[in-house]
Amino acid sequence: GPRFVPPEWTASYPCPAAHSAAAFLLEDMRFVKRITPAENVTVYLFEGRGRAVAAVAPRRGQAIRWTPPAGQGIEAFDLYGNPLEAGAAPGQTVVYLTAAGTSADLEARLSAE
Protein backbone atom coordinates (compact mmCIF):
# COMPACT_ATOMS: atom_id res chain seq x y z
CA GLY A 1 0.00 0.00 0.00
CA PRO A 2 0.93 3.64 0.10
CA ARG A 3 3.91 4.68 2.15
CA PHE A 4 3.56 6.77 5.26
CA VAL A 5 4.34 10.42 4.57
CA PRO A 6 5.91 12.10 7.62
CA PRO A 7 3.87 15.06 8.95
CA GLU A 8 6.84 17.43 8.65
CA TRP A 9 7.05 16.66 4.92
CA THR A 10 3.35 17.26 4.27
CA ALA A 11 3.53 20.55 6.18
CA SER A 12 6.43 21.77 4.02
CA TYR A 13 5.34 20.26 0.69
CA PRO A 14 1.62 19.45 0.83
CA CYS A 15 0.87 19.56 -2.92
CA PRO A 16 3.60 17.12 -4.04
CA ALA A 17 2.66 14.74 -1.21
CA ALA A 18 -1.02 14.78 -2.19
CA HIS A 19 -0.16 14.36 -5.88
CA SER A 20 2.10 11.42 -5.09
CA ALA A 21 -0.65 9.66 -3.12
CA ALA A 22 -3.19 10.18 -5.91
CA ALA A 23 -0.74 8.92 -8.52
CA PHE A 24 0.11 5.85 -6.46
CA LEU A 25 -3.51 4.92 -5.73
CA LEU A 26 -4.93 5.71 -9.19
CA GLU A 27 -2.14 4.51 -11.49
CA ASP A 28 -3.48 2.10 -14.13
CA MET A 29 -7.04 2.71 -12.96
CA ARG A 30 -9.87 3.83 -15.20
CA PHE A 31 -12.55 6.26 -14.11
CA VAL A 32 -15.93 4.50 -13.93
CA LYS A 33 -18.46 6.94 -12.51
CA ARG A 34 -19.35 9.58 -9.94
CA ILE A 35 -21.88 8.99 -7.15
CA THR A 36 -23.28 11.07 -4.30
CA PRO A 37 -23.82 8.77 -1.29
CA ALA A 38 -24.67 11.66 1.07
CA GLU A 39 -25.18 15.41 1.16
CA ASN A 40 -21.99 17.39 0.35
CA VAL A 41 -20.13 14.19 -0.65
CA THR A 42 -19.03 13.22 -4.13
CA VAL A 43 -17.32 9.88 -4.71
CA TYR A 44 -15.31 9.22 -7.88
CA LEU A 45 -15.04 5.48 -8.56
CA PHE A 46 -12.08 3.91 -10.37
CA GLU A 47 -11.17 0.31 -11.08
CA GLY A 48 -8.36 -1.77 -12.51
CA ARG A 49 -5.90 -4.55 -11.66
CA GLY A 50 -8.56 -6.43 -9.67
CA ARG A 51 -9.28 -3.61 -7.25
CA ALA A 52 -11.39 -0.49 -6.94
CA VAL A 53 -10.62 2.96 -5.57
CA ALA A 54 -13.10 5.57 -4.37
CA ALA A 55 -11.88 9.16 -4.12
CA VAL A 56 -14.22 10.72 -1.56
CA ALA A 57 -14.43 14.49 -1.94
CA PRO A 58 -16.33 16.99 0.21
CA ARG A 59 -18.11 19.94 -1.34
CA ARG A 60 -15.74 22.92 -1.16
CA GLY A 61 -15.80 24.46 2.30
CA GLN A 62 -18.02 21.71 3.72
CA ALA A 63 -17.07 19.00 6.17
CA ILE A 64 -18.23 15.50 5.34
CA ARG A 65 -20.68 14.24 7.94
CA TRP A 66 -21.00 10.87 6.19
CA THR A 67 -18.79 8.10 7.55
CA PRO A 68 -17.51 5.56 5.03
CA PRO A 69 -18.11 1.92 5.92
CA ALA A 70 -15.49 0.29 8.11
CA GLY A 71 -14.08 -3.15 7.48
CA GLN A 72 -15.57 -5.20 4.66
CA GLY A 73 -12.08 -5.35 3.14
CA ILE A 74 -12.01 -1.58 2.66
CA GLU A 75 -8.81 0.30 3.44
CA ALA A 76 -8.91 4.08 3.94
CA PHE A 77 -6.14 6.60 3.27
CA ASP A 78 -5.92 10.34 3.82
CA LEU A 79 -5.06 12.94 1.19
CA TYR A 80 -1.36 12.09 1.59
CA GLY A 81 -1.74 8.30 1.44
CA ASN A 82 -1.47 7.70 5.18
CA PRO A 83 -3.72 4.93 6.54
CA LEU A 84 -6.86 6.07 8.38
CA GLU A 85 -8.57 4.22 11.18
CA ALA A 86 -11.63 2.27 10.08
CA GLY A 87 -14.77 4.36 10.30
CA ALA A 88 -12.97 7.72 10.54
CA ALA A 89 -14.99 10.63 9.16
CA PRO A 90 -13.24 12.23 6.16
CA GLY A 91 -13.52 15.88 7.26
CA GLN A 92 -12.74 18.60 4.70
CA THR A 93 -10.17 16.87 2.48
CA VAL A 94 -10.20 14.07 -0.06
CA VAL A 95 -9.79 10.55 1.28
CA TYR A 96 -9.30 7.34 -0.67
CA LEU A 97 -11.02 4.02 -0.07
CA THR A 98 -9.61 0.88 -1.70
CA ALA A 99 -10.87 -2.69 -1.89
CA ALA A 100 -10.36 -5.81 -3.95
CA GLY A 101 -12.98 -6.33 -6.65
CA THR A 102 -14.84 -4.03 -9.00
CA SER A 103 -16.09 -0.50 -8.64
CA ALA A 104 -19.64 -1.92 -8.56
CA ASP A 105 -18.67 -4.02 -5.51
CA LEU A 106 -17.22 -0.97 -3.77
CA GLU A 107 -20.20 1.19 -4.73
CA ALA A 108 -22.57 -1.37 -3.19
CA ARG A 109 -20.62 -1.25 0.08
CA LEU A 110 -20.64 2.56 0.09
CA SER A 111 -24.36 2.76 -0.69
CA ALA A 112 -25.31 0.18 1.94
CA GLU A 113 -24.50 2.57 4.76
C-alpha positions, 0 to 999 in steps of 0.5 A: 500500500501507500507509504507513510508520509511524515507530517513534517514533509506534508507541512512543508510540501503538501501539494507534491505529497497529495499528488504522489498519493493520488498517482500511487492509488490511481495509477493504471485505474480507469474512471468508472463513474461519480456517485453522491452517497450523502449530502456534500459528498461526491465519490469518484469510482475507479477500477483496474488490476482487480481492485477499486478505488473511491476518491471521496471528496467533500463539497468545497468548504463543507465538512463531510458528515458521512462516515464511510463503511469500516471493514468489509475489506475496505482500506482508507487513506488520507489525502497524503496516502497515510492509513486512516482508522476504520470508520474515521470521518473524512472531514474537509479533504479528499480521502481514498477508499480501496478494496479488492474487486470491481467499482460496482462491488465498492459502490454497493458497500458505500451505498449500503450505509 
